[in-house]
């Protein structure tokens, strides 16, 4: 396969289409993510990060019985944590 066959154009919104041959060779599927890196010599490298939809869909649920999870977490002191800004909370036991 010629190198030109694997070239794509960066669209106005900075999106690109991964060529079919490349998608097939790395088993790229919807839901997978790409992690981008620029090497010291200026090459652009994309690493596939697998996040397949329904990846855990075929697992059987496990019955763990009754727990004291609510009682245990009621004893925590909750506060805003800047390190976990996505959840805005973290906890510490008194």
MOKABEL-V545145 format. One record per residue. N is the residue number from 1. RES is the residue in three letters. SS is DSSP state (a for helix, b for strand, c for the rest). PHI is phi in whole degrees, 0 to 359 (NA if undefined). NEAR is the number of other C-alpha atoms within 10 Angstrom. Layout:
n	res	ss	phi	near
N	RES	SS	PHI	NEAR
N	RES	SS	PHI	NEAR
This chain:
n	res	ss	phi	near
1	UNK	c	NA	6
2	UNK	c	285	6
3	UNK	a	301	6
4	UNK	a	297	7
5	UNK	a	292	11
6	UNK	a	257	13
7	UNK	c	272	12
8	UNK	c	228	12
9	UNK	c	256	10
10	UNK	c	283	10
11	UNK	c	282	9
12	UNK	c	304	7
13	UNK	c	273	6
14	UNK	c	67	7
15	UNK	c	269	10
16	UNK	c	225	12
17	UNK	c	256	12
18	UNK	c	282	14
19	UNK	c	303	12
20	UNK	a	305	11
21	UNK	a	299	12
22	UNK	a	292	12
23	UNK	a	304	12
24	UNK	a	291	11
25	UNK	a	294	8
26	UNK	c	255	10
27	UNK	c	56	11
28	UNK	c	281	18
29	UNK	c	227	14
30	UNK	c	306	9
31	UNK	c	101	12
32	UNK	c	290	13
33	UNK	b	244	15
34	UNK	b	245	13
35	UNK	b	257	9
36	UNK	b	263	11
37	UNK	b	214	12
38	UNK	b	251	10
39	UNK	c	283	9
40	UNK	c	301	7
41	UNK	c	271	6
42	UNK	c	88	8
43	UNK	c	279	9
44	UNK	b	264	10
45	UNK	b	240	12
46	UNK	b	243	12
47	UNK	b	255	11
48	UNK	b	283	15
49	UNK	b	248	12
50	UNK	c	284	15
51	UNK	c	218	12
52	UNK	c	287	13
53	UNK	c	295	11
54	UNK	c	71	9
55	UNK	c	301	9
56	UNK	c	256	8
57	UNK	c	297	7
58	UNK	c	265	7
59	UNK	c	279	8
60	UNK	c	277	7
61	UNK	c	293	6
62	UNK	c	244	6
63	UNK	c	274	6
64	UNK	c	263	6
65	UNK	c	75	5
66	UNK	c	279	6
67	UNK	c	229	8
68	UNK	c	253	7
69	UNK	a	303	8
70	UNK	a	293	8
71	UNK	a	298	9
72	UNK	a	293	10
73	UNK	a	288	13
74	UNK	a	295	10
75	UNK	c	278	12
76	UNK	b	277	13
77	UNK	b	261	11
78	UNK	b	264	14
79	UNK	b	206	11
80	UNK	c	288	12
81	UNK	c	232	13
82	UNK	a	295	11
83	UNK	a	289	10
84	UNK	a	238	10
85	UNK	c	296	10
86	UNK	c	290	8
87	UNK	c	258	10
88	UNK	c	65	12
89	UNK	c	219	13
90	UNK	b	210	15
91	UNK	b	221	13
92	UNK	b	216	10
93	UNK	b	284	10
94	UNK	c	295	6
